[in-house]
Amino acid sequence: MTSTASTRPTAAIARLVIPAALAAAVAVLVVYLIFDAAGADFEVTMSGDQSTVTAVQAGLAALLVSLVGGTVALLIARRTARPARTFATIVTVAIVLLLVGPLVGADQALTVVALEVLHLIAAAAVLLVILPRIDTDTDTTSTDA
């Protein structure tokens, strides 16, 4: 029986998850500070309560969500034939769903833009670190002879 699922060891993928999450958190912090300096107030209304998203909250959220995303990538790489495409599809769907929050939760236009960009930056950081690596070791035991 020929298997086309990824044979990359769990430890190798796990070593990718932490750098991806750290890259996402750092990127989000930098972009947050840029938008903060530009005048974004980061005030959002969620469930009727108004609060301010802080840099620490944004960085921690990016870190935690990226760790979850990296774990999903790990599971996908172990169980699918095309892990990069599957992971990219899942991230795309998730980011589209997450982009709705700032549109309905923030009043200031600059804050809406800032929060949307923060979501995209976090996703891009994870994809840039993980995608090139989860597809590199696939079992190609079938031959075309």
C-alpha positions, 0 to 999 in steps of 0.5 A: 500500500502506498502512502502519500501522507507526510512522513515528517516527524512530529518533533520536526513540525513542533520545532516550526510551531514555536518560531511561527507563533513568535514571529506572529506575535512580534510582527503583530506587536510592531504593527500595533505600535505603528498604528498606535503611533498613527492614532488608532484608538483600538477601542472595540465593543464586544457583547455590549462592553467597550474595551481597548485592545492593548499591545500585550493583548494583541501580541498574546492573542497572536501567539496563542492563536498561532500555537493553535494554528501550528498544532493544526498544521502538525495534525494536517501534515501527519494525516493528509497528502497535501498538507500545505494546501490544506493548511492554507485553505483552513487559514484562509477560511479562518482569517475571512471569518476573523475579519468580520470582528473589527468591522462590527466591533470598532468605530474608528476607521483607523482602528478597523484598518489596524485590527484587520491588518493585525489579523492578516499579519499574524496569519501571514507570519504563520504561513510564511514560516510553516507552509514552506516546510510542512510539504517538504518531506512527503513519502513518494514511494510510488514510481512512475516506471 
